Amino acid sequence: MGSHRRLRVLKFGGTSVGDAGSIRRAARRAASTASRQRTIVVVSAMAGTTNLLLQTACAAAARDRRWPEAIEQMRRRHEETARSLLPAAELPRFTRTLNQALETFESMCRGFALVGEATPRGLDTVSSLGELVSAELFAGRMRASGVRAEAIDATGLIVTDDRYGDANVFIEPTQARLKRRLLPLLRRGLLPVVTGFRGATREGVPTTLGRGSSDYTATLLGALLDADEVTIWSDVDGVMTADPRLVPGARVIPRLTYGEAIELAFFGAKVIHWKAILPVMERRVPLRVRNSFRPSVPGTLIVAESAGRSAVAAVTAVARVRLVTVRGERSLGPVELATRVLGWLGTSGVHPLLLMQSSAEGSLAFALTHEEAPALAGLTQQLFHRHRLDGVVLHASQEVGLVTAIGAEFRHPTDVTARIFGALARRRVQVLAVANGPSGQGVALAVPPAMLGAAVGAIHREFRL
């Protein structure tokens, strides 16, 4: 950790700013950090707000006349929280921000009701309004406690393309804006409170970076401004060796590599999205995950180097995964088969958990999460109606559980994989498919759904996690 950086980025998730008490605790934590070094805070919307915004927008598009009630519900919740947190002098500033956000929300909902549709562009404008209100609420609380703070809308900082709902960030113009707009505030001793989740096109149209991407906002700011650490404050103690619901003896992992963390996030660990790890990995900025409600727990530190421990760091589990196998006609080579199937997945916006190909059999298998599985109907229809033209047919589709063992040792020739298969064999767990993880630091195994818990427990015990 380079002392020359002297910048800390703190991100507070929805539960960490979910009510007046939580915001009060988070603000104290931010004030403590700001007393020692330059600090940037990134906030999510108050817990449940984003879902309420999206559900209300869809209700308006369906011409459900009850949607104005949800707007009033949002108003009441935020006004009550503000009255608990802010002195009278701060309330007018917050009220202006809340009113502007709700006016935008109501205007968009009226438009959705008029045309009977909520467009992706419109949903991006609506879904991140909660962050605007949350940032002003948090900044107001900081000022009330004596810290000079300023709420900053990330639409003026993060430049994206127009892929609404999951926009891609343009790094160079974003970095230029960060240095031009945030660094002067820091030099003047102000604490910027930045909206997570939001960005905007070059033309200024609001976009979102994907659900749960406030973490990504924080790691992006930390990486591009060369922070000495990014801390994600959430409602979990850190990254765990396994899901404690499946393995009661699971514990917090003190230290992970970036690659291990990406594998864990990609294959089911819900603590942080894998995309959020990429910016800090590229710039080697340490990332820490901690619990807002148990600050005495040190959490998990994610860095470049491992800490010399067991070959396997953790085991993840994903239930209700759909394993799909397609085959190509004899005239269709393996490369062409992969090109056609991957092309369909790409244009459909589907992100498979794993891919496996057998050139000898002329087949390709991929796994979809339960949330992605409805897209399978589109693929099935396409294959049945166009297989003569495309030379691709659906061979099999089955529900499986996906268990993944993650560890840095998978990069090196070891007996790790043999030990995994031995542990599963002793528990008579059938392995239906195997694939390597995206960073080479894990192996994913498809097993029968009923054997998912047994598989996780067997690997967890084998490596004494």
NORFEN-V719136 format. One record per pair of residues at least 4 apart in sequence whose C-alpha atoms are under 8 Angstrom apart, sorted by the first residue. I is the first residue (numbers start at 1). J is the second residue. D is the distance in whole Angstrom. If there is no record, write none. Layout:
# NORFEN-V719136
i/j/d
I/J/D
I/J/D
This chain:
# NORFEN-V719136
i/j/d
1/228/6
1/229/8
1/285/8
1/286/8
2/6/8
2/228/6
3/228/7
5/226/6
5/227/6
5/228/6
6/37/6
6/38/6
6/227/7
6/228/6
7/37/6
7/38/5
7/39/6
7/40/8
7/226/8
7/227/5
7/228/6
7/229/7
8/33/8
8/37/7
8/38/6
8/39/5
8/40/6
8/222/7
8/227/6
8/228/6
8/229/5
8/230/6
8/231/8
9/39/6
9/40/5
9/41/6
9/42/7
9/218/7
9/219/8
9/221/8
9/222/6
9/227/7
9/229/7
9/230/5
9/231/6
10/30/7
10/39/7
10/40/6
10/41/5
10/42/6
10/218/7
10/230/6
10/231/5
10/232/6
10/233/7
11/41/6
11/42/5
11/43/6
11/214/8
11/215/7
11/218/6
11/230/8
11/231/6
11/232/5
11/233/6
12/16/6
12/17/7
12/26/7
12/41/8
12/42/6
12/43/5
12/44/6
12/232/6
12/233/5
12/234/6
13/17/7
13/43/6
13/44/5
13/45/8
13/47/8
13/214/8
13/232/8
13/233/6
13/234/5
14/18/6
14/43/8
14/44/5
14/45/6
14/46/5
14/47/4
14/48/8
14/234/8
15/19/8
15/22/8
15/46/7
15/47/5
15/234/7
15/235/7
16/22/6
16/23/7
16/26/7
16/233/7
16/234/6
16/235/7
16/292/6
16/293/8
17/22/5
17/23/5
17/26/7
17/43/8
17/44/8
17/45/7
17/46/5
17/47/7
17/134/8
18/22/6
18/23/7
18/46/5
18/47/5
19/23/6
19/46/7
19/81/7
20/24/6
20/81/5
20/82/8
20/84/6
20/85/6
21/25/6
22/26/6
23/27/6
23/138/7
24/28/6
24/85/7
24/141/7
25/29/6
26/30/6
26/292/7
27/31/6
27/138/7
27/141/7
27/142/6
28/32/6
28/142/8
29/33/6
30/34/6
30/39/8
30/41/7
31/35/6
31/142/7
31/147/7
32/36/7
33/37/6
33/38/8
33/39/7
34/38/6
34/39/5
34/191/7
38/186/6
38/189/8
38/191/8
39/186/8
39/191/6
39/192/8
40/191/6
40/192/5
40/193/6
40/194/8
41/191/7
41/192/6
41/193/5
41/194/6
41/218/8
42/135/8
42/193/6
42/194/5
42/195/6
42/196/6
42/214/7
42/217/7
42/218/6
43/131/7
43/134/7
43/135/6
43/193/7
43/194/6
43/195/6
43/196/5
43/214/7
44/130/8
44/131/5
44/134/7
44/135/8
44/195/7
44/196/5
44/197/7
44/214/6
45/49/6
45/50/7
45/128/8
45/129/8
45/130/5
45/131/4
45/132/8
45/133/7
45/134/5
46/130/7
46/131/8
46/134/6
48/52/6
49/53/6
49/74/8
49/130/6
50/54/6
50/127/6
50/128/7
50/130/6
51/55/6
51/127/8
52/56/6
52/70/7
53/57/6
53/126/7
53/127/6
54/58/6
54/123/7
54/126/7
54/127/6
55/59/6
56/60/6
56/67/6
56/70/6
56/109/8
57/61/6
57/67/8
57/108/8
57/109/6
57/112/7
57/118/7
57/123/7
57/126/8
58/62/6
58/112/8
58/117/8
58/118/6
59/63/6
59/64/5
59/65/8
59/66/8
59/67/6
60/64/6
60/65/7
60/67/6
60/109/6
60/110/7
60/112/6
60/113/5
60/116/8
61/109/7
61/112/5
61/113/5
61/114/8
61/115/7
61/116/5
61/117/5
61/118/6
62/113/7
62/116/6
62/117/7
63/113/5
63/116/7
66/70/8
67/71/7
68/72/7
68/106/8
69/73/6
70/74/6
71/75/6
71/102/7
71/105/8
71/106/7
72/76/6
73/77/6
74/78/6
75/79/6
75/98/8
75/102/8
76/80/6
77/81/6
78/82/6
78/98/8
79/83/6
79/95/8
80/84/6
81/85/6
82/86/6
82/91/7
82/94/8
82/137/7
83/87/8
83/91/8
85/141/6
86/90/6
86/91/6
86/140/7
86/141/6
86/144/7
87/91/7
87/144/7
88/92/8
90/94/7
90/140/6
90/144/8
91/95/6
92/96/6
93/97/7
94/98/6
94/133/8
94/136/6
94/137/6
94/140/7
95/99/6
96/100/6
97/101/6
97/132/8
97/133/6
97/136/7
98/102/6
98/133/6
99/103/6
100/104/6
101/105/6
101/129/6
101/132/7
101/133/7
102/106/6
103/107/6
104/108/6
104/126/8
105/109/6
105/126/6
105/129/8
106/110/6
107/111/6
108/112/6
108/122/7
108/126/7
109/113/6
110/114/6
111/115/6
112/116/6
112/117/5
112/118/5
112/119/8
113/117/7
118/122/6
118/123/6
119/123/6
120/124/6
120/164/6
120/165/7
121/125/7
121/164/6
121/165/8
121/206/8
121/207/7
122/126/6
123/127/6
123/165/8
124/128/7
124/164/6
124/165/6
124/206/6
124/207/5
124/208/6
125/129/7
125/205/8
125/206/5
125/207/7
128/132/7
128/197/7
128/198/6
128/208/7
129/133/7
130/134/6
131/135/6
131/195/5
131/196/6
131/197/8
132/136/7
132/153/7
132/195/6
133/137/6
134/138/6
134/195/8
135/139/6
135/151/5
135/152/7
135/193/6
135/194/6
135/195/6
136/140/6
136/150/8
136/151/5
136/193/8
137/141/6
138/142/6
138/151/8
138/193/7
139/143/6
139/149/5
139/150/6
139/151/6
139/192/8
139/193/6
140/144/6
140/149/7
141/145/6
142/146/7
142/147/5
142/148/7
142/149/6
143/147/5
143/148/5
143/149/6
147/190/8
147/191/8
148/189/7
148/190/5
148/191/6
149/190/5
149/191/4
149/192/6
149/193/7
150/190/7
150/191/6
150/192/5
150/193/6
151/192/6
151/193/5
151/194/6
151/195/8
152/192/6
152/193/6
152/194/5
152/195/6
153/157/8
153/194/6
153/195/6
153/198/8
154/158/6
154/194/6
154/195/6
154/196/7
154/198/6
154/199/6
154/200/8
155/159/7
155/198/6
155/199/4
155/200/5
155/204/7
155/206/6
155/207/8
156/177/8
156/199/7
156/200/7
156/204/8
157/174/6
157/177/5
157/178/6
157/181/8
157/199/7
158/169/7
158/170/8
158/174/5
158/177/8
158/198/8
158/199/5
158/200/6
159/169/6
159/170/6
159/171/8
159/173/7
159/174/5
159/199/6
159/200/5
159/201/6
159/202/6
160/167/6
160/168/5
160/169/4
160/170/5
160/199/6
160/200/6
160/201/5
160/202/7
160/207/7
161/167/6
161/168/6
161/169/7
161/170/7
161/200/8
161/201/6
161/202/8
162/167/6
162/168/8
162/201/6
162/207/7
163/167/5
163/168/7
163/207/8
164/207/6
164/208/6
165/207/7
165/208/5
165/209/6
165/210/5
165/211/8
166/207/8
166/208/6
166/209/5
166/210/4
166/211/8
167/207/6
167/208/6
167/209/5
167/210/7
168/209/7
169/174/8
170/174/6
171/175/6
172/176/6
173/177/6
174/178/6
175/179/6
175/224/6
175/225/8
176/180/6
177/181/6
177/182/8
178/182/5
178/183/7
178/221/8
178/224/8
178/225/8
179/183/5
179/184/8
179/225/7
180/184/7
181/185/7
182/186/6
182/192/7
183/187/6
184/188/6
185/189/7
185/190/5
185/191/7
185/192/7
186/190/5
186/191/6
186/192/8
195/214/8
196/213/7
196/214/4
196/215/7
196/216/8
196/217/5
196/218/7
197/208/6
197/209/6
197/210/7
197/211/8
197/212/7
197/213/5
197/214/4
197/216/8
197/217/6
198/206/7
198/207/6
198/208/5
198/209/6
198/214/8
199/206/6
199/207/5
199/208/6
199/209/7
200/204/5
200/205/5
200/206/4
200/207/5
200/208/8
201/205/5
201/206/7
201/207/7
209/213/6
212/273/7
213/217/6
213/273/7
213/276/7
214/218/6
215/219/6
215/232/7
215/272/7
215/273/7
215/276/6
216/220/6
216/273/8
216/275/7
216/276/4
216/277/7
217/221/6
217/276/8
218/222/6
218/230/7
219/223/6
219/230/6
219/276/6
219/277/7
219/279/6
219/280/6
219/287/8
220/224/6
220/276/8
220/279/6
220/280/7
221/225/6
222/226/6
222/227/5
222/228/8
222/229/7
222/230/6
222/280/7
222/285/7
223/227/6
223/279/6
223/280/5
223/282/8
223/283/6
223/284/8
223/285/6
226/283/8
226/285/7
227/285/7
228/285/6
228/286/7
229/285/6
229/286/5
229/287/6
229/288/7
230/285/7
230/286/6
230/287/5
230/288/6
231/287/6
231/288/5
231/289/6
231/290/7
232/287/8
232/288/6
232/289/5
232/290/6
233/289/6
233/290/5
233/291/6
233/292/5
234/289/7
234/290/6
234/291/5
234/292/6
235/290/8
235/291/5
235/292/6
235/293/7
236/271/7
236/290/7
236/291/5
236/292/8
237/252/7
237/289/8
237/290/6
237/291/5
237/294/7
237/297/7
237/298/8
237/299/5
237/300/8
238/252/6
238/253/7
238/271/7
238/289/5
238/290/5
238/291/7
238/299/5
238/300/5
239/252/6
239/253/6
239/269/8
239/271/6
239/289/7
239/299/8
239/300/6
240/244/8
240/250/6
240/251/5
240/252/4
240/253/5
240/314/7
241/250/5
241/251/6
241/252/6
241/253/6
241/313/6
241/314/4
241/315/6
241/316/8
241/460/8
241/465/6
242/246/7
242/247/6
242/250/5
242/251/8
242/314/6
242/315/5
242/316/6
242/317/8
242/456/8
242/460/8
243/247/6
243/250/7
243/316/7
243/317/7
244/248/5
244/249/7
244/250/5
244/251/8
246/453/6
246/456/7
246/457/7
247/453/8
247/456/8
247/457/6
247/460/8
250/465/7
251/465/8
252/299/7
252/300/7
253/299/8
253/300/6
253/313/8
254/298/8
254/299/6
254/300/5
254/301/6
255/300/5
255/301/5
255/302/6
255/303/7
255/306/7
255/307/7
256/260/6
256/261/6
256/300/7
256/301/6
256/302/5
256/303/6
256/305/8
256/306/6
256/307/8
256/313/8
257/261/6
257/302/5
257/303/5
257/304/5
257/305/6
257/306/5
257/408/8
258/262/6
258/277/7
258/281/6
258/302/6
258/303/6
258/304/6
259/263/6
259/408/8
259/439/6
259/440/8
259/441/6
260/264/6
260/313/8
260/406/6
260/407/6
260/408/7
260/439/8
260/441/6
260/442/8
261/265/6
261/274/7
261/277/8
261/302/7
262/266/6
262/273/8
262/274/5
262/275/8
262/277/7
262/439/8
263/267/6
263/274/7
263/406/7
263/437/6
263/438/7
263/439/7
263/441/7
263/442/7
264/268/6
264/269/5
264/274/8
264/314/8
264/315/8
264/316/7
264/406/7
265/269/5
265/270/6
265/271/7
265/272/6
265/273/6
265/274/5
266/273/7
266/274/6
266/353/7
267/316/6
267/317/7
267/318/7
267/353/7
267/404/7
268/316/6
268/317/6
268/318/6
269/316/6
269/317/8
272/276/7
273/277/7
274/278/7
276/280/8
277/281/6
278/282/6
279/283/7
280/284/5
280/285/5
280/286/7
280/287/7
281/285/7
281/303/8
281/304/7
284/303/7
284/304/7
285/303/7
286/301/7
286/302/6
286/303/5
286/304/8
287/301/6
287/302/5
287/303/7
288/299/7
288/300/6
288/301/4
288/302/6
289/299/5
289/300/5
289/301/7
290/295/7
290/297/7
290/298/7
290/299/5
290/300/7
291/295/6
291/297/7
291/299/7
306/408/7
309/313/8
310/463/7
310/465/8
311/407/6
311/408/7
311/409/5
311/410/8
311/416/7
311/463/8
312/405/6
312/406/6
312/407/4
312/408/7
312/409/7
312/416/8
312/463/7
313/405/8
313/406/6
313/407/5
313/408/8
313/465/7
314/405/6
314/406/5
314/407/7
314/460/7
314/465/7
315/403/7
315/404/6
315/405/5
315/406/6
315/456/6
315/459/7
315/460/7
316/403/6
316/404/5
316/405/7
316/456/7
317/401/7
317/402/6
317/403/5
317/404/7
317/452/7
317/456/7
318/369/8
318/401/6
318/402/5
318/403/7
319/370/8
319/400/7
319/401/5
319/402/6
319/449/7
319/452/7
320/369/7
320/370/6
320/399/6
320/400/6
320/401/6
320/449/7
321/367/6
321/368/6
321/369/5
321/370/6
321/373/8
321/399/6
321/400/5
321/401/6
321/402/7
322/367/6
322/368/5
322/369/6
322/370/7
322/373/7
322/397/7
322/398/6
322/399/5
322/400/6
323/365/7
323/366/6
323/367/4
323/368/7
323/397/6
323/398/5
323/399/6
323/400/7
324/365/5
324/366/5
324/367/6
324/368/8
324/394/8
324/395/8
324/396/6
324/397/4
324/398/7
325/363/7
325/364/6
325/365/4
325/366/7
325/394/6
325/395/5
325/396/5
325/397/6
326/363/6
326/364/5
326/365/6
326/392/7
326/393/6
326/394/4
326/395/5
326/396/7
327/337/8
327/361/8
327/362/6
327/363/4
327/364/6
327/392/6
327/393/5
327/394/6
327/395/6
328/332/6
328/333/8
328/334/8
328/337/6
328/362/6
328/363/6
328/391/6
328/392/4
328/393/6
329/362/8
329/391/5
329/392/6
329/393/8
330/362/7
331/391/8
332/336/6
332/337/6
332/362/8
332/391/7
333/337/6
333/359/8
333/362/7
334/338/6
334/357/8
334/358/8
334/359/5
334/362/6
334/363/8
335/339/6
336/340/6
337/341/6
337/362/8
337/363/8
337/364/8
337/392/7
338/342/6
338/364/7
339/343/6
340/344/6
340/390/8
341/345/6
342/346/6
343/347/6
344/348/6
344/379/8
345/349/6
345/350/5
345/351/7
346/350/6
346/351/8
348/375/8
350/372/7
350/375/7
351/368/7
351/372/8
352/366/6
352/367/5
352/368/5
352/369/7
353/366/7
353/367/5
353/368/6
353/369/7
354/366/6
354/367/5
354/368/8
354/435/7
354/437/8
354/444/8
355/364/7
355/365/6
355/366/4
355/367/7
355/435/7
356/364/6
356/365/5
356/366/6
356/434/8
356/435/7
357/362/8
357/363/6
357/364/4
357/365/6
358/362/6
358/363/5
358/364/6
359/363/7
368/372/6
368/373/6
369/373/6
370/374/8
372/376/8
373/377/8
374/378/8
375/379/7
376/380/6
377/381/6
378/382/6
379/383/6
380/384/6
380/394/7
381/385/6
382/386/6
382/387/8
383/387/5
383/390/8
383/392/6
383/393/6
383/394/7
384/393/7
384/394/8
386/390/6
387/391/5
387/392/5
387/393/6
388/392/8
399/448/8
399/449/7
400/446/6
400/447/6
400/448/5
400/449/5
401/446/6
401/447/5
401/448/6
401/449/5
401/450/8
401/451/8
401/452/6
402/444/7
402/445/6
402/446/5
402/447/6
402/452/7
403/444/6
403/445/5
403/446/6
403/447/7
403/452/7
403/455/7
403/456/6
404/442/7
404/443/6
404/444/4
404/445/6
405/442/5
405/443/6
405/444/7
405/459/8
406/410/8
406/441/6
406/442/4
406/443/7
407/441/5
407/442/6
408/441/5
408/442/8
409/413/8
409/414/7
409/416/8
409/441/7
410/414/7
410/416/7
410/440/7
410/441/5
410/442/6
410/443/8
411/440/6
411/441/6
415/419/6
416/420/6
417/421/6
417/443/8
418/422/6
419/423/6
419/462/8
420/424/6
420/459/6
420/462/8
421/425/6
422/426/6
423/427/7
423/458/6
423/459/6
423/462/6
424/428/6
424/429/5
424/430/8
424/455/6
424/458/6
424/459/7
425/429/6
425/430/8
427/454/7
427/455/8
427/458/7
429/447/7
429/448/8
429/451/6
429/454/7
429/455/6
430/447/6
430/448/7
430/451/8
431/445/6
431/446/6
431/447/5
431/448/8
432/445/7
432/446/5
432/447/6
432/448/7
433/445/6
433/446/5
433/447/7
434/443/7
434/444/6
434/445/5
434/446/6
435/443/6
435/444/5
435/445/7
436/440/6
436/441/8
436/442/6
436/443/5
436/444/6
437/441/6
437/442/5
437/443/6
437/444/7
447/451/6
447/452/6
447/455/8
448/452/7
451/455/6
452/456/6
453/457/6
454/458/6
455/459/6
456/460/6
457/461/6
458/462/6
459/463/6
460/464/6
460/465/5
461/465/6
